[in-house]
Amino acid sequence: MVDTSDIVIAGGGLVGSALAHAIALDGHDVTVMDAIAARYPIHKSFDGRAYALTFGSTRMLEAIGIWNRVKEKAQPILEIKVSQGHSGHGPTSSPLHFDHAEIEEGPMGYVIEDRHLRLAFREASGETGSIDFINDEIVAQQANEKCMTLGLASGRRATCKLLVGCDGKKSGTATRAGIKRTGWDYRQTALVASIEHDLPHHGIAHQFFMPPGPLAILPLPGNTSSIVWSENQATGERFTALSDADFIEVLKPRFGDFLGDIRLKGKRFSYPLSLLIANRIVSDRVALAGDAAHNIHPLAGQGMNLGLRDAATLAEVLSRAKRRGEDISSSAVLARYQQCRSFENVRMAMATDIINKLFSNDVFPLKIILDIGMGMVGRMPMLRREIIREAAGLGGDLPYLMR
């Protein structure tokens, strides 16, 4: 059996789903193929996973009909406080403070649980007739002058004009297209969990830099916060193996007591950290988006937002090509996507890499210099405002879905 679509998206996660809805708005015939996403369990209770979405990302989700389904379940980020210090002493006084009141658009972003977003996409997908979801895996791909032919794990075949790889950092789409990737191992482990606390967070996000790695504390609705805690690899693996009670005990001196007593809420997750950037994000009838194109350090919480910006940009490039009567999978069209996204992806990857390496150390003179530098930035309103706009996903040349 041969199935035919304009566009096939490999990977039905959040970025792949967002892209599917964005390009379906322009009348493209879209098929999403994923052997796992269709069976992905959506938990009724909180399982500990959450995302920090920039204001720009929420604009995109609103444009494709998702944000209104989940907005009431999201926590606005009203302030961000950045500090550094030593493990065992909690966050120091914050030399760098960003307030959403310095920009006109609204909150700098929102934090929302994974389960709410996935359910919203699943419900919206069931209501549209222009997106097909196939519970299958692409195992072969071959581009020719007329189309892309796909071999599926089920033995079926499919054809499309364009294949978009949203299939993660181990992207089979990229590998089969001969796209190489550059990167390195950080020798750090990210510990992800959600914490209940006695005192309200007032919508304030914290980024606390410690010698082994950064600790991000992101506000969720109620007296709950999501944490992304980076530790060196050996310590991270040891902490991962701890019981929940012991995990909280090692977290407390790092977290501090500014939110009162803390307790674990939901499950814990951990994963090794690395930097991985695709040397190019297009090939013959192929484009990459999300983690298939870039996998960066989570300290700024920008991985998901970069992926959504990929999706918004690709949707715009394809929309313009369609209006002009161009072949949406031509090398000229895909080169525009490459040109729009490659520099920003590399820029963000390098920025997070440099910040992580600068702050993940215990060199006293350097820490003094960094503390002074953060204090100087805090006293420069114009620069501070530009950083706030960048953190809110409002910097640079925005695709129309984010404007």
Secondary structure in CASP SS format (residue, H / E / C, confidence):
PFRMAT SS
TARGET T0000
AUTHOR 0000-0000-0000
METHOD secondary structure of the structure
MODEL  1
M C 1.00
V E 1.00
D E 1.00
T E 1.00
S E 1.00
D E 1.00
I E 1.00
V E 1.00
I E 1.00
A E 1.00
G C 1.00
G C 1.00
G C 1.00
L H 1.00
V H 1.00
G H 1.00
S H 1.00
A H 1.00
L H 1.00
A H 1.00
H H 1.00
A H 1.00
I H 1.00
A H 1.00
L C 1.00
D C 1.00
G C 1.00
H C 1.00
D C 1.00
V E 1.00
T E 1.00
V E 1.00
M E 1.00
D C 1.00
A C 1.00
I C 1.00
A H 1.00
A H 1.00
R H 1.00
Y C 1.00
P C 1.00
I C 1.00
H C 1.00
K C 1.00
S C 1.00
F C 1.00
D C 1.00
G C 1.00
R C 1.00
A E 1.00
Y E 1.00
A E 1.00
L E 1.00
T E 1.00
F H 1.00
G H 1.00
S H 1.00
T H 1.00
R H 1.00
M H 1.00
L H 1.00
E H 1.00
A H 1.00
I C 1.00
G C 1.00
I C 1.00
W H 1.00
N H 1.00
R H 1.00
V H 1.00
K H 1.00
E H 1.00
K H 1.00
A C 1.00
Q E 1.00
P E 1.00
I E 1.00
L C 1.00
E E 1.00
I E 1.00
K E 1.00
V E 1.00
S E 1.00
Q E 1.00
G C 1.00
H C 1.00
S C 1.00
G C 1.00
H C 1.00
G C 1.00
P C 1.00
T C 1.00
S C 1.00
S C 1.00
P C 1.00
L E 1.00
H E 1.00
F E 1.00
D E 1.00
H H 1.00
A H 1.00
E H 1.00
I C 1.00
E C 1.00
E C 1.00
G C 1.00
P C 1.00
M C 1.00
G E 1.00
Y E 1.00
V E 1.00
I E 1.00
E E 1.00
D H 1.00
R H 1.00
H H 1.00
L H 1.00
R H 1.00
L H 1.00
A H 1.00
F H 1.00
R H 1.00
E H 1.00
A H 1.00
S H 1.00
G H 1.00
E H 1.00
T C 1.00
G C 1.00
S C 1.00
I E 1.00
D E 1.00
F E 1.00
I E 1.00
N C 1.00
D C 1.00
E C 1.00
I E 1.00
V E 1.00
A E 1.00
Q E 1.00
Q E 1.00
A E 1.00
N C 1.00
E C 1.00
K C 1.00
C C 1.00
M E 1.00
T E 1.00
L E 1.00
G E 1.00
L E 1.00
A C 1.00
S C 1.00
G C 1.00
R C 1.00
R E 1.00
A E 1.00
T E 1.00
C E 1.00
K E 1.00
L E 1.00
L E 1.00
V E 1.00
G E 1.00
C C 1.00
D C 1.00
G C 1.00
K C 1.00
K C 1.00
S C 1.00
G H 1.00
T H 1.00
A H 1.00
T H 1.00
R H 1.00
A C 1.00
G C 1.00
I C 1.00
K C 1.00
R E 1.00
T E 1.00
G E 1.00
W E 1.00
D E 1.00
Y E 1.00
R E 1.00
Q E 1.00
T E 1.00
A E 1.00
L E 1.00
V E 1.00
A E 1.00
S E 1.00
I E 1.00
E E 1.00
H E 1.00
D C 1.00
L C 1.00
P C 1.00
H C 1.00
H C 1.00
G C 1.00
I E 1.00
A E 1.00
H E 1.00
Q E 1.00
F E 1.00
F E 1.00
M E 1.00
P C 1.00
P C 1.00
G E 1.00
P E 1.00
L E 1.00
A E 1.00
I E 1.00
L E 1.00
P E 1.00
L E 1.00
P C 1.00
G C 1.00
N C 1.00
T E 1.00
S E 1.00
S E 1.00
I E 1.00
V E 1.00
W E 1.00
S E 1.00
E E 1.00
N E 1.00
Q H 1.00
A H 1.00
T H 1.00
G H 1.00
E H 1.00
R H 1.00
F H 1.00
T H 1.00
A C 1.00
L C 1.00
S C 1.00
D H 1.00
A H 1.00
D H 1.00
F H 1.00
I H 1.00
E H 1.00
V H 1.00
L H 1.00
K H 1.00
P H 1.00
R H 1.00
F H 1.00
G C 1.00
D C 1.00
F C 1.00
L C 1.00
G C 1.00
D C 1.00
I E 1.00
R E 1.00
L E 1.00
K E 1.00
G E 1.00
K E 1.00
R E 1.00
F E 1.00
S E 1.00
Y E 1.00
P E 1.00
L E 1.00
S E 1.00
L E 1.00
L E 1.00
I E 1.00
A E 1.00
N C 1.00
R C 1.00
I C 1.00
V E 1.00
S E 1.00
D C 1.00
R C 1.00
V E 1.00
A E 1.00
L E 1.00
A C 1.00
G H 1.00
D H 1.00
A H 1.00
A C 1.00
H E 1.00
N E 1.00
I C 1.00
H C 1.00
P H 1.00
L H 1.00
A H 1.00
G C 1.00
Q C 1.00
G H 1.00
M H 1.00
N H 1.00
L H 1.00
G H 1.00
L H 1.00
R H 1.00
D H 1.00
A H 1.00
A H 1.00
T H 1.00
L H 1.00
A H 1.00
E H 1.00
V H 1.00
L H 1.00
S H 1.00
R H 1.00
A H 1.00
K H 1.00
R H 1.00
R C 1.00
G C 1.00
E C 1.00
D C 1.00
I C 1.00
S C 1.00
S C 1.00
S H 1.00
A H 1.00
V H 1.00
L H 1.00
A H 1.00
R H 1.00
Y H 1.00
Q H 1.00
Q H 1.00
C H 1.00
R H 1.00
S H 1.00
F H 1.00
E H 1.00
N H 1.00
V H 1.00
R H 1.00
M H 1.00
A H 1.00
M H 1.00
A H 1.00
T H 1.00
D H 1.00
I H 1.00
I H 1.00
N H 1.00
K H 1.00
L H 1.00
F H 1.00
S C 1.00
N C 1.00
D C 1.00
V C 1.00
F H 1.00
P H 1.00
L H 1.00
K H 1.00
I H 1.00
I H 1.00
L H 1.00
D H 1.00
I H 1.00
G H 1.00
M H 1.00
G H 1.00
M H 1.00
V H 1.00
G H 1.00
R C 1.00
M C 1.00
P H 1.00
M H 1.00
L H 1.00
R H 1.00
R H 1.00
E H 1.00
I H 1.00
I H 1.00
R H 1.00
E H 1.00
A H 1.00
A C 1.00
G C 1.00
L C 1.00
G C 1.00
G C 1.00
D C 1.00
L C 1.00
P C 1.00
Y H 1.00
L H 1.00
M H 1.00
R C 1.00
END
